[in-house]
Amino acid sequence: MIELAPGVFAFGLCTYLPEVKTLIVCDLHLGFEESLSKKGVLVPRFQFRDIVARLELILSQVPVRRVILNGDVKHEFGTVSRQEWREVRRLVDFFGKKGIGVVAVKGNHDTIFGPLAKELAIREVPEFRHKDVLIVHGDEIPTRLAKVIVMGHEHPAVVIREGAKKEKFKCFVRTKFRSATVIVQPAFNPLTYGTDIAQGELLSPLLVNLRNADVFVVDEESLRVLPFGKLSLLVEGAGR
């Protein structure tokens, strides 16, 4: 694990608050394959299996009493697909069997997540606070900030170039919004590699200019999180 802010650690694609044994997971987008299928894009339905395997690996290495699903638990905006109903239920059962409580922070894809949350007895909240840490999805500016803000929504990734070879990696981003330290964590969804933060247009109003942001690349197989320095240095290095 690597500490990104006091008491807030990056571990794999998650953030972890060891003081309260809380794991934060962003942007699962359950049901993504069914959404692709409706658009004529056929992909094998392996996403849920991979999500559970990744969670099993993380839970085998750190003690967890509570999981915060930080927005976009499901993928569809205006409906709840059959795949979403099935997989959200299976995910809640997975945590329940391990004695882990679930809190869902509402994301922009969760406009009608309420019926699912009610049926499965999930606590759905607009935000979650622990001392100086505020957990929000990141699609809106919170009415009250905190010293540290943990968010998702952006699906950050960075392209690393070596000669003619280039490869995209999911990453954490640490930046500032007013007086707050903002930690942007990558999407947990295995099908979503995200947007290159050096090239893409920023989605969150909490992210203004990432040039001086710190980048931490994730090795998804080993769960290691590697500091890669300032984004500006990565961009300048890629231009050489």
N, C-alpha and C positions, 0 to 999 in steps of 0.2 A: 504493500500500500504506500501511497505517497500523499503527504498532507498538503492540501491546496489552500486551506485557511485553518485557523485555530479550531481543532476538534472536528474538521471535515476532511475526510480522506477519499481519494479516488482508488477504486479497486475494480479491475476489469472495466466493464462499461457502466458501473454503478458508482454512486457516492455512498459513503458509510459514516454514520455518527456513532462511534464506539461507546460514548458515554451512555447512550440510551439504546444501544444495540439495534439501530435502525438502518435499514438498507433502502436506498432511493433508486427507483428504476423509472426511466423515462421512455416514452414513445414506443410502446409495444406494438401498436397498430395491428392488434389481432383482427383477423378477417381480411388482411391485405390480399391474400391469394384469391379469395372469392371476388373481390373488387376487380382484380386484374382479369379474372376469367370472364366477367361480365363485359369487359372491354375487348374480349377476343384474344387476350394474352394468356396462354396456358402455361402454368408453372407447376411443378410438383408441390404438393402440400406438406412441406417438411418444416415450416416455420415454427409451429408450436412445439414439435419434438425438440428442435434445436434450442428454443427458449428455455424449456424445462431442463435440458442437459446443462446449459450454461448456469442456470440458477442452482442446480444440484452441486455443481463444482464450487460455486461461490459459498453456498451454505455449508459446505463441508470444511471450509477454511476460516469462516468467521461466525461468531454467535449472533443470531438474529432473533429478536422478539417481535419486531414490527417491520412491515414492508410498506413503503409509500410509493404508490403508482402515480408518478408525477405527470399526469396528462396524457391524452391520446392513447388510452388503454385499447380502444377499438378504432377502426379505420373509417368506416362510413360516417358521413356527416348527418344525413337526414333520415336514416333508418337504422335498424339493428338486423344485420344479416343472420342467417342460420349459423354460419361459421362463428360469428361473433358471440352469439348466445352460448354456443357449445363450448368455445374455448375459454371465454371469461369464466364460465362455471367450473371448468376443469382446472383453471389456474387458481381460483379461490379454494377449491377442494385440495389442491396440491399444498397450498400454504396451511390450510386448516389442519391437515393430517400431521403437519410438523409443529403445530401449536403456535403458528405465527399469525399475528393480527394484520389486517389489511386496511389501509386508508387510501382513498383515491382523491387526488387533487385534480380538479376539473381542467381539462384541456380544450382547445378549440375544436377538436374532433369529437368531443364528448357531449354534444348538444342534447342528445337524448339518451345519455347513459343512465339517467335517473331510474328508469324501470328495472334495469339490470342490477343496479346498486341496491335498490329496495328489496328485490327478490332474494339476492344473495347476502343480505345484511352487511353490505359494505358501507363504511362511513365515507360519504362523499363531501368534500370541503373545497372552498375556493382557494385556500392556502393553508399551510401548516407552519407553525412557529415552534422553535425550541431555543430558548434563551436568545442569543444574538443571530440565530440562523432562521431565515425565511425561505420556505420551499414553495415556489409557484411554478406554473407551467412556462410562463414567459411571453405569452401572447398579448399581455396587457401590463401596464405599469401599475404596481401595487399602490393602494392609497396610502400605506405606511411602509416605508422602507426598513431595512435592518442593516446591521454591519456586514452581514454575509447573505447573499441571495443565491440559492441553488435553483437552476432552471433547466428545462429541456427545450422543446419546440424547434430549435434551430437545426438539429441534426448535423452538428459540426463535423467536418472532415478536412483533411489537408493532403495535398498531393506532394509526395517526396520524389524528387528527380535525381537521378544519377546517370549522367551522360544522356544517352538517348532513351534510357529506361525511366518510366515513371509509374508510381503506384499510389493509390489512394488509401488512406488510413483514417479510421474514426479517431476523434481526439476530444479531449477536454480543452476548454478555453477559460482562462482567468483574466478578467478585465475589470473595469470600473464603470459604475453608473452613479454619477454624483458622488456621494461619500461612501457608497456601498461597494464592497468587493463582490463581483458577480462571477459565479462558476457555472459555465454552460457544459452540460454533460451530453455525451453522444446518445443516439437512438439505440435502444436495446434490440430492436427488430433486426434479424439477421439479413433480411432482404433489402434493407435501406442503408446504403453506405453514406448517404448524406451529401451535402453541398460543400464544395471546396470554399472555405471561408476567405481565401485570398482572392477568389474570383466572383463568387456568387453574391447576389443582392441579399442584404440582411433582412430577416423577417421580423425579429423582435424589436419593439420600441425601446427595450433595455440595452440594446447593442447599437452604439452610435458609430464608433470608429475602432476597429480592432487592430490597428497598426502596431500599437504598443502592447497588445495582449500577449500573455504567456500561453504557449501551446504545449500540451502533454499528449503524446501519441499513445494509443492503446494497442498492445499486442494481444489480440483476442484469444489466441490459443493458450498463452501462458498466464494471462490476466495481468501482465506487467503494464505499468503506466510509466512512460519514459518522457522526461522533460526535454523539449526540443527548442527552448529559448523563445525569443520574441518572433511574432509572426512577420514583422518587417524584415528580419534577418533571413527567414525562410524564403520570402518573396525575392529579396535581393540575390540570394544564393541561386535561386532558380533562374534568374535572369542572366547569370553569367554564361 
